[in-house]
């Protein structure tokens, strides 16, 4: 490989790393808006460049209804059984798993959010966010 090819390869690798770092920093910034005030034991894990997992424990006096209301206020839509959309006040209050979706970046990307409650301690939540570039006209 010639010197020019090496520089191009290094440039491409550098751009991929930079884009990944920007994507991850935006996702970590989004976590701040998804964790209710007063929560503790926050743990963040980047699974891929488009998927982030974090868990936290709700503060005292908070429950699943408050978390769902907060997500709904941020534009997340609850999905149950595929395309059936539920209103924020019509979900199963004892649910251990909820799915949400919203569009972002001028409808160029979809975000899917999975909210899981821990079976041993229902105040502990794990959230996975996946961002997908869409093919919309």
C-alpha positions as CSV (number, residue, x, y, z in Angstrom):
1,X,0.0,0.0,0.0
2,X,1.3,3.4,-0.9
3,X,1.6,6.3,1.5
4,X,-1.5,8.0,0.1
5,X,-3.6,4.9,0.7
6,X,-2.4,4.8,4.3
7,X,-3.4,8.4,4.9
8,X,-6.9,7.8,3.4
9,X,-7.3,4.7,5.6
10,X,-6.2,6.7,8.7
11,X,-8.6,9.5,7.8
12,X,-11.5,7.1,7.4
13,X,-10.7,5.4,10.7
14,X,-10.4,8.8,12.4
15,X,-13.8,10.0,11.1
16,X,-15.5,6.8,12.2
17,X,-14.0,7.2,15.7
18,X,-15.0,10.9,15.8
19,X,-18.5,10.1,14.7
20,X,-18.8,7.3,17.3
21,X,-17.6,9.6,20.0
22,X,-20.1,12.3,19.1
23,X,-23.0,9.8,18.9
24,X,-22.1,8.4,22.3
25,X,-21.7,11.8,23.9
26,X,-25.2,12.8,22.6
27,X,-26.6,9.5,23.9
28,X,-25.0,10.0,27.4
29,X,-26.4,13.6,27.4
30,X,-29.8,12.2,26.7
31,X,-29.5,10.0,29.8
32,X,-29.7,13.1,32.0
33,X,-33.2,13.7,30.7
34,X,-34.4,10.1,31.2
35,X,-33.3,9.6,34.8
36,X,-35.8,11.1,37.2
37,X,-34.4,13.5,39.8
38,X,-33.6,11.8,43.1
39,X,-32.6,8.6,41.5
40,X,-29.4,6.9,42.4
41,X,-27.1,4.1,41.6
42,X,-26.8,5.2,37.9
43,X,-24.8,2.8,35.7
44,X,-24.2,3.5,32.0
45,X,-23.0,1.0,29.4
46,X,-22.4,1.6,25.7
47,X,-23.4,-1.6,23.9
48,X,-22.6,-0.4,20.4
49,X,-22.3,3.0,18.7
50,X,-26.1,3.0,18.3
51,X,-27.2,1.3,21.5
52,X,-26.9,2.5,25.1
53,X,-28.0,0.7,28.3
54,X,-28.3,2.3,31.7
55,X,-29.9,1.4,35.0
56,X,-30.9,3.4,38.1
57,X,-32.9,3.1,41.2
58,X,-35.9,5.4,41.7
59,X,-35.9,7.7,44.7
60,X,-38.4,7.2,47.4
61,X,-42.0,8.3,46.6
62,X,-41.5,7.7,42.8
63,X,-43.1,5.0,40.9
64,X,-43.5,3.6,37.3
65,X,-46.4,6.0,36.6
66,X,-44.2,9.0,37.2
67,X,-41.4,7.5,34.9
68,X,-43.9,6.8,32.1
69,X,-45.5,10.3,32.4
70,X,-42.0,11.9,32.2
71,X,-41.1,9.8,29.1
72,X,-44.5,10.7,27.5
73,X,-43.8,14.4,28.2
74,X,-40.5,14.0,26.3
75,X,-42.2,12.7,23.2
76,X,-41.8,9.0,23.8
77,X,-44.9,6.9,22.6
78,X,-45.7,3.7,24.4
79,X,-46.0,0.6,22.2
80,X,-47.6,-2.6,23.3
81,X,-48.0,-5.7,21.1
82,X,-46.4,-4.2,18.0
83,X,-48.3,-1.3,16.5
84,X,-50.9,-0.9,19.2
85,X,-50.3,2.4,20.9
86,X,-51.3,3.0,24.5
87,X,-51.9,6.3,26.1
88,X,-49.7,7.1,29.0
89,X,-52.4,6.6,31.6
90,X,-53.6,3.3,30.1
91,X,-50.6,1.0,30.6
92,X,-50.3,-1.9,33.1
93,X,-49.0,-0.4,36.3
94,X,-47.5,-3.8,37.2
95,X,-45.7,-4.2,33.9
96,X,-42.1,-5.4,34.1
97,X,-41.3,-4.4,30.5
98,X,-42.5,-1.4,28.4
99,X,-41.5,-0.3,24.9
100,X,-41.4,3.3,23.6
101,X,-40.5,5.0,20.3
102,X,-39.9,8.5,19.1
103,X,-38.5,10.2,16.0
104,X,-35.6,12.5,16.3
105,X,-33.2,14.6,14.1
106,X,-36.0,15.9,11.9
107,X,-37.5,12.4,11.5
108,X,-34.2,11.0,10.1
109,X,-33.6,8.7,13.0
110,X,-35.9,6.5,15.1
111,X,-35.2,5.9,18.8
112,X,-36.5,2.8,20.5
113,X,-36.5,2.6,24.3
114,X,-37.0,-0.5,26.4
115,X,-37.8,0.0,30.0
116,X,-37.4,-3.0,32.3
117,X,-38.1,-3.3,36.0
118,X,-36.0,-5.6,38.1
119,X,-38.0,-8.5,39.4
120,X,-36.2,-8.6,42.8
121,X,-36.5,-4.8,43.3
122,X,-39.2,-3.0,41.3
123,X,-37.6,0.4,42.1
124,X,-34.6,-0.6,39.9
125,X,-35.0,0.2,36.2
126,X,-32.9,-0.7,33.2
127,X,-33.3,1.3,30.0
128,X,-32.0,0.4,26.6
129,X,-32.0,3.0,23.8
130,X,-31.4,2.1,20.2
131,X,-31.0,4.8,17.5
132,X,-31.7,3.8,13.9
133,X,-31.3,5.9,10.8
134,X,-34.5,5.7,8.8
135,X,-35.2,5.6,5.0
136,X,-38.0,8.1,5.0
137,X,-38.5,10.4,2.0
